[in-house]
Amino acid sequence: MSSKHSFIIGITRLRKDPGSVMSFELSGTITDLKVVSSYVKDDQIIEVSGVAESVHGGILISGEVSTKWEGECRRCLNPTFGIMRIPVRELYERAGPESELSSQDDTYSYSGAIIDLQEMVKDQVLLELPLAPLCKDDCRGLCVNCGADLNLGPCECEDAAIDPRWAGLDILADKDR
């Protein structure tokens, strides 16, 4: 995973003044943001805005992550896209020997006078990407027989494809007519 630009904020003032608040606006790119059928392009700008607040136990980051995603509709397989706006509220704890954080903890860590928000931004975007996106809520999908896009109109297939396992019953029904 690489990034262009920076998701780093300086927190020197926050560490010296408990209860203080600092606003920030950041933008950059992160590569390899993809799930099953949707993704964020590697060169797509991701914006992060919010406030950092010095609280007991660390630095609380509150704000919003926003970016554009793209994907393939799960019904008709046409390209689709959307804009995600993700509210975030995450606690960053100071890293140190007394606060050994495991990968199962629900917090992020920082050391020194900076916080790198990149890992949090990546996590939030990956969690919000749709696993099975739709181009529109009423997408009709593809015909199961011929593969025609039913959003463009009806296909030329017979309305009722006959299951070959029931074909023998149709012969009996024709004899009764």
Residue, then its C-alpha position, 0 to 999 in steps of 0.5 A: m500500500s502506498s500513498k500520495h500526499s499525506f494523511i499526517i497531522g501534527i499534534t504538538r499543541l494538543r499534547k501540551d494542552p489537554g482539552s484543546v481542539m484542532s481542525f484539519e483538512l487533508s487529501g491524498t490517495i491510497t492504493d489497493l482499496k478494493v473489495v469483491s465488486s467495487y474499488v477506489k481508483d489508485d489515483q482517486i483523491i480521498e478527502v478527510s476533514g474534522v477535528a482532533e481533540s486532546v482527551h484523557g487517554g489520547i487524541l480523539i479524531s472526529g470528522e468525515v472521509s469522502t471519496k468516489w468509488e466505482g464497481e460493477c452492478r451485481r445484476c446487469l454487470n454494467p459499470t456503476f459508481g457512487i460517492m461515499r461520505i463516512p463519518v469517523r470517530e476514532l481514538y488514537e492512544r499513545a504507543g509505549p511499552e505500557s500500552e501494548l496494543s494488539s491487532q484486536d484493539d479498537t483503537y489506533s496508536y501514535s508516537g511522537a508529535i504526529i498522527d498518521l490517519q492513513e490506516m484509519v482512512k483505509d479501514q473506513v473506506l474498505l468497510e464502506l465499499p459496497l460488496a454487491p453494488l447496484c447501478k440503480d435500485d430497480c435494476r432489472g438485470l440480465c435475461v437468464n436465457c439469452g443474457a440481454d440487458l433487461n434495463l434496455g427493454p424486453c428480450e426476444c426469448e420465450d416468456a417461459a422456458i420449459d424445464p426439460r424434467w417436466a417436458g413429459l407432462d406437457i406431452l400428456a397435457d397436449k393429448d388431453r386437449 
